[in-house]
Amino acid sequence: MLSQLKIKIRDWLIWSQKYTGTDNVYLAKGGFWLTTEQLVSTAAAFLLAIAFANLLDPATYGNYKYILSLVGILGIFTLTEMKTAVTQSVARGLEGSFYVGFKTKLKWGALGSLAAMGLAGYYWLQGNELLPIPLLISAVFLPLMHASGIYGNFLAGRKLFKVQTKYNIPNQIISVGAMIIALFLTKNLFWLIAVYLISRTSLNYFFYVLTKIKFQPNKKEDSKTLSYGKHLSFVNVIGRVTIYLDRLLIFHYLGAAEVAIYSFALAPPTQLRDLFSKIPTLALPKLVRHSFKEINALLHKRLVKLFLIGSCVALIYILLAPYLFKIFFPKYLDSIFFSQLFAITIALVAPISLLSAAKQSKLTYYPKSWLYWGIIPHIVLIIALFFLIKPYGLTGVVMSRIIFFLFGIALGLTQWKLIVAKYSKE
C-alpha cells in the first residue's frame, strides 16, 4: 500500500510539472529533507531563545551576543564562501574540492586564531577583563569549527539531502541541548562561550570524518575551484562584517541591554527567513547543468511567487508577534515593534536567495570582477547604519537592514540581466 501511494504521488508530481515548469520530483525529495532540517533547526533555536530569555539577564545576554559577533567577524579568515565553490565542483563530479576546501579553510583559519589572540592581548592591555578569555577560547576552536563544516557542502553537491538532514539535525539538537544544559548550570559568560565553541567544533568534525569515511570522495579536482572560492570569500569579507556590525555599533552607542532587545527582535523573523535559506542549496546542483536561457525563462515567474509567499508569512508573523513575545519572551516586550518592522525582510530573502543561486551557478568561468558587485549592498548597509543609528536608535538599525535587502534585490536583478545579455549567446 505504501509503495502504491509513493507511485501515485510521483505520478502526480510528474503530471504537475507541465504547470509549474520545475522538476517537482527533485523538489519533493530534496525540499522535503531540507525543509525538515530547517524546521528542526528553527524549533531548536526557538527553545534556546526561550532559555536565554528566561535564564539569563539582558545585560549578560547582550555581552554574550557581542562576543559571538566578534568571533563571527574573525571567521572571515576561514574563507567562508569556499563552501559555495565546493558545492559547485562536487555537483560536477569533481569531489577533490572536499579535501582541498577543508585544508585551505583550516590553513587560513590559523590567521583567524592569530587575530583572536592579538585582540585578546589588546583588550587585556586596555584593562578589559571580559573579552580576552573568550577570544583566546575562540582562537583554539575557530579554524577546525569552520573547516569541518564543509561536509554539508559536499553532501549538497552530491544531492544527498536526506543524508545531509540526518547529519545536521543531531548536530543542531546536541549543540543546542548542550547550551540549554549550560544555562541551567551556570550564568558564567566564559563557560557559555566555551560550551558553544566546543560543541559546534566537535560535532562538525565528527560529521566531517563520517562523511569522508562513508562516501570516500574521489580525488578529481577543478583547478578553478580554489581560486573561485578565495575570490568569493574575499568579496564576502565586507558582507561578513556587516552581519555583525549592527550589534557592535549598538553595544558601543546604546549598551549591552539594547543588544539583547535587538537580538530578540531579529530572532523570530530570522528563523522564518531561514525557511527560504535552503533555496540555493537545493537549486545550485540543478542550475549548474542548465544554460542561461533555460534559467532565465523561469526565473522571473518564480521570483514573484516567492515574494508573494514570503509576504504572506511576514504578515502572519506581524499579527502574531505581540502574543508570541508575551508568552515566550515576557522580559523583551520592547522588542515587539522592532521585530514586526524587521519581518518585512521575510518577503525579500527568498527572491534574493534564488537570484544568488542563479548567479553562482554561472559565475565560475567568467571574469571575477562580476563577484565584486556583491560588495555594493553591504557598503550601502554600512553607510545607513552609521547615519541612522544615532538619530533613530534601534529603529534606524532595523531600517538599515530593510534598505540593504531592497538594494540587494534591485542590484541582483540588474546584474543578472547584464550577465544574460553578455554570456547567454556564448
C-alpha positions in Angstrom: 0.0 0.0 0.0 2.8 2.4 0.9 4.6 1.6 -2.4 1.4 2.3 -4.4 1.0 5.6 -2.6 4.5 6.6 -3.5 3.9 5.8 -7.1 0.7 7.8 -7.2 2.5 10.8 -5.6 5.3 10.5 -8.0 2.9 10.3 -11.0 1.1 13.4 -9.7 4.3 15.3 -9.3 5.4 14.4 -12.9 2.0 15.5 -14.2 2.1 18.8 -12.3 5.5 19.7 -13.9 3.8 21.0 -17.0 2.1 23.7 -15.0 5.0 24.6 -12.6 7.8 24.3 -15.1 10.0 22.7 -12.4 11.4 19.2 -11.6 8.8 18.6 -8.9 10.1 15.1 -8.1 13.5 16.5 -7.4 12.0 19.4 -5.3 9.8 17.0 -3.3 12.8 14.7 -2.5 15.3 17.4 -1.8 12.9 20.0 -0.5 11.3 17.6 2.0 14.6 16.8 3.7 15.9 20.4 3.6 12.6 21.7 5.0 12.6 19.1 7.7 16.1 20.1 8.7 15.2 23.8 8.7 12.1 23.1 10.8 14.0 21.2 13.4 16.7 23.9 13.4 14.1 26.6 13.9 12.4 24.7 16.7 15.8 24.1 18.4 16.8 27.8 18.0 13.4 28.8 19.4 13.9 26.7 22.5 17.3 28.1 23.0 16.0 31.6 22.7 13.4 30.8 25.4 16.1 29.5 27.6 18.2 32.6 27.1 15.2 34.9 27.7 14.2 33.3 31.0 17.5 32.1 32.5 19.9 35.0 31.6 19.6 38.7 32.4 19.6 41.1 29.4 23.0 42.6 30.1 24.8 39.2 30.2 23.0 38.1 27.1 23.9 41.3 25.4 27.6 40.7 26.2 27.3 37.1 25.0 25.9 38.2 21.6 28.6 40.9 21.4 31.4 38.3 21.9 29.9 36.0 19.4 29.7 38.9 16.9 33.5 39.4 17.4 34.1 35.7 16.9 31.8 35.8 13.8 33.9 38.6 12.3 37.1 36.6 12.9 35.5 33.8 10.9 36.3 35.9 7.7 39.8 34.4 7.8 38.4 30.9 7.2 37.4 31.7 3.6 33.7 31.4 4.5 32.5 31.2 0.8 34.8 28.3 -0.1 31.7 26.2 0.6 29.9 27.5 -2.5 32.9 26.6 -4.7 32.9 23.1 -3.2 29.2 22.6 -3.8 29.6 23.6 -7.4 32.6 21.3 -8.0 31.1 18.3 -6.3 27.9 18.8 -8.4 30.1 18.4 -11.5 31.7 15.2 -10.1 35.0 16.9 -9.1 35.0 15.8 -5.5 38.6 16.5 -4.7 37.5 20.0 -3.7 36.2 18.4 -0.5 39.7 17.8 0.7 41.2 20.9 -0.8 38.4 23.1 0.7 39.0 21.6 4.2 42.7 22.0 4.2 42.5 25.6 2.7 39.9 26.7 5.3 42.0 25.1 8.1 45.2 26.9 7.0 43.6 30.3 6.5 41.7 29.8 9.8 45.0 29.8 11.6 45.3 33.5 10.7 41.9 34.0 12.5 43.4 32.4 15.6 46.3 34.7 15.5 44.0 37.7 15.1 41.9 36.5 18.0 45.0 36.2 20.2 46.1 39.7 19.1 42.7 41.1 20.0 42.8 39.3 23.4 46.1 40.9 24.1 44.9 44.3 23.1 41.8 44.2 25.3 43.9 42.8 28.2 46.3 45.7 27.9 43.3 48.1 27.9 42.2 46.6 31.3 39.2 44.8 29.8 38.5 41.7 31.9 35.5 40.5 29.9 36.8 39.9 26.3 40.3 38.3 26.5 39.4 34.8 27.7 36.5 34.3 25.2 38.8 35.5 22.4 41.5 33.0 23.5 39.0 30.2 23.6 37.8 31.1 20.1 41.4 31.1 18.9 41.6 27.4 19.7 38.5 26.2 18.0 37.8 28.7 15.2 39.8 27.1 12.3 38.5 23.5 12.8 34.9 24.5 13.5 34.6 26.3 10.2 36.8 23.9 8.1 35.0 20.7 9.2 31.6 22.2 8.4 32.3 21.7 4.7 30.9 18.2 5.0 27.4 19.7 4.4 28.5 21.4 1.1 29.9 18.1 -0.2 26.6 16.3 0.6 24.6 19.2 -1.0 26.7 18.9 -4.2 26.1 15.2 -4.3 22.3 15.9 -3.8 22.4 13.7 -0.7 19.8 16.0 1.0 18.5 13.1 3.1 21.9 12.3 4.5 22.7 16.0 5.0 19.5 16.3 7.0 20.3 13.2 9.1 23.7 14.7 9.9 22.6 18.3 10.5 19.6 17.6 12.7 21.6 15.8 15.5 24.3 18.3 15.1 21.8 21.1 15.8 19.9 19.3 18.6 23.0 18.3 20.5 24.7 21.7 20.3 21.5 23.5 21.4 20.9 20.9 24.1 24.4 21.5 25.4 23.8 25.2 25.6 20.5 24.8 27.4 22.1 22.5 30.0 24.9 25.0 30.4 22.4 27.8 31.1 20.8 25.7 33.9 24.2 25.0 35.4 25.9 28.4 35.1 25.4 32.0 34.2 29.1 32.5 33.7 29.8 34.1 30.3 33.1 32.4 29.8 31.7 28.9 30.3 28.8 29.7 27.9 31.2 30.7 25.2 33.3 27.6 25.8 30.3 25.3 25.6 29.2 26.9 22.3 32.5 26.6 20.6 33.4 23.1 21.9 30.0 21.6 21.0 30.0 23.2 17.5 33.6 22.2 16.7 33.4 18.6 17.9 30.1 17.9 16.2 31.2 19.4 12.9 34.5 17.4 12.9 32.6 14.2 13.8 30.3 14.5 10.8 33.2 15.6 8.5 35.1 12.4 9.3 31.9 10.3 9.0 31.3 11.8 5.5 34.8 11.2 4.4 34.8 7.5 5.6 31.3 6.7 4.3 31.3 8.4 0.9 35.0 8.4 0.1 35.0 11.4 -2.2 37.0 10.9 -5.4 40.3 12.9 -6.0 39.2 14.7 -9.2 39.9 18.4 -8.8 38.8 21.5 -10.6 41.8 23.9 -10.8 39.4 26.9 -10.7 37.7 25.9 -7.5 40.3 27.2 -5.1 40.7 30.5 -6.9 36.9 31.0 -7.2 36.4 30.1 -3.5 39.1 32.6 -2.5 37.7 35.4 -4.6 34.2 34.8 -3.4 35.4 34.8 0.2 37.4 38.0 -0.2 34.4 39.6 -1.8 32.3 38.4 1.1 34.6 40.0 3.7 32.5 43.2 3.9 29.4 41.1 3.9 30.7 39.0 6.8 31.5 42.1 8.8 28.1 43.7 8.2 26.4 40.6 9.6 27.7 41.5 13.0 28.4 45.2 12.6 24.9 46.3 13.8 25.4 44.5 17.2 28.9 46.0 17.6 27.5 49.5 17.0 24.5 49.0 19.2 26.9 47.8 22.0 29.1 50.9 21.5 26.4 53.5 21.2 23.4 52.1 23.1 24.7 49.4 25.5 24.6 45.7 26.2 20.9 45.6 27.2 19.9 47.1 23.8 21.9 44.4 22.1 19.7 41.9 23.8 16.5 43.7 22.8 17.7 43.9 19.2 18.8 40.3 19.1 15.4 39.0 20.3 13.6 41.3 17.9 15.6 39.7 15.0 15.4 36.1 16.2 11.9 35.0 15.1 11.8 36.8 11.7 15.4 35.4 11.0 14.3 31.9 11.8 11.3 32.3 9.5 13.6 33.8 6.8 15.8 30.7 7.1 12.9 28.6 5.9 13.8 30.1 2.5 17.6 29.8 3.0 17.8 26.3 1.5 16.8 27.6 -1.9 20.5 28.0 -3.1 21.4 24.6 -1.6 18.5 22.9 -3.5 18.8 24.9 -6.7 22.5 25.2 -7.3 23.2 21.5 -8.2 20.4 21.7 -10.8 21.2 25.1 -12.2 24.9 24.4 -12.9 23.7 21.9 -15.6 21.4 24.4 -17.4 22.0 27.2 -19.9 21.4 30.9 -19.3 18.3 30.8 -21.4 16.8 27.9 -19.6 17.4 29.5 -16.2 16.2 32.9 -17.4 13.0 31.6 -18.9 11.5 30.7 -15.5 13.4 32.9 -13.1 11.2 36.0 -13.0 8.0 34.0 -12.5 9.5 32.2 -9.6 10.8 35.4 -8.1 7.2 36.8 -8.0 5.8 33.6 -6.5 8.5 33.5 -3.8 7.9 37.2 -2.9 4.1 36.6 -2.5 4.7 33.5 -0.3 7.2 35.4 1.8 4.8 38.4 2.1 2.1 36.1 3.5 4.4 34.6 6.0 5.6 38.1 7.1 2.0 39.4 7.5 1.0 36.4 9.7 4.1 36.9 11.9 3.4 40.6 12.3 -0.1 39.8 13.6 1.1 37.1 15.9 4.3 38.7 17.2 2.7 40.5 20.3 1.2 37.3 21.6 4.4 35.3 21.0 6.5 37.7 22.9 4.1 38.0 25.8 4.1 34.2 26.2 7.7 33.2 25.5 9.8 36.4 25.9 8.0 38.5 28.6 11.2 40.3 29.5 11.6 41.6 26.0 8.3 43.2 25.1 10.3 46.2 24.0 11.4 44.1 21.1 7.9 43.6 19.5 7.8 46.7 17.3 11.3 46.2 16.0 10.5 42.5 15.3 7.4 43.4 13.4 9.3 46.0 11.4 12.1 43.5 10.6 9.6 41.0 9.4 9.4 42.9 6.1 12.7 41.1 5.2 10.9 37.7 5.2 9.3 38.7 1.9 12.6 39.8 0.4 15.0 37.0 1.3 13.6 34.2 -0.9 13.9 36.3 -4.2 17.5 37.2 -3.2 18.3 33.6 -2.5 17.1 32.4 -5.9 18.9 35.2 -7.7 22.1 34.3 -5.8 21.8 30.7 -6.8 21.3 31.6 -10.4 24.3 33.9 -10.4 26.5 31.4 -8.6 25.7 28.7 -11.0 27.2 30.6 -13.9 29.9 32.8 -12.5 32.7 30.2 -12.0 34.1 30.5 -15.5 33.5 34.2 -16.1 35.5 37.3 -15.0 35.8 37.5 -11.3 35.0 41.2 -11.4 31.3 40.2 -11.5 31.7 38.9 -8.0 32.6 42.4 -6.6 29.1 43.6 -7.3 28.1 41.8 -4.1 30.0 44.4 -2.1 27.8 47.3 -3.0 24.7 46.4 -0.9 26.9 45.9 2.1 28.5 49.3 1.6 25.0 50.8 1.5 24.2 49.0 4.7 27.3 50.3 6.5 26.6 53.9 5.4 22.9 53.5 6.5 23.9 52.1 9.9 26.3 55.0 10.7 23.8 57.6 9.5 20.7 56.1 11.2 21.8 54.6 14.5 22.4 57.8 16.4 19.3 59.8 15.5 16.9 56.8 15.4 18.4 54.1 17.6 17.2 50.6 17.1 14.6 51.7 14.6 17.4 53.2 12.4 19.3 49.9 12.7 16.3 47.8 11.5 15.6 50.3 8.7 19.2 49.9 7.6 18.7 46.2 7.2 15.5 46.7 5.2 17.3 49.1 2.9 20.0 46.5 2.5 17.6 43.8 1.3 15.8 46.1 -1.1 19.0 47.3 -2.6 20.2 43.7 -2.9 17.1 42.7 -4.9 17.5 45.7 -7.3 21.2 45.1 -7.8 20.7 41.3 -8.2 18.2 41.7 -10.9 20.3 44.3 -12.7 23.4 42.1 -12.6 21.5 39.0 -13.8 20.2 40.9 -16.8 23.7 42.1 -17.7 25.1 38.6 -17.3 22.4 37.1 -19.5 22.9 39.8 -22.2 26.7 39.3 -22.1 27.1 35.5 -21.9 23.8 33.8 -23.0 25.0 33.7 -26.6 28.4 32.1 -25.9 
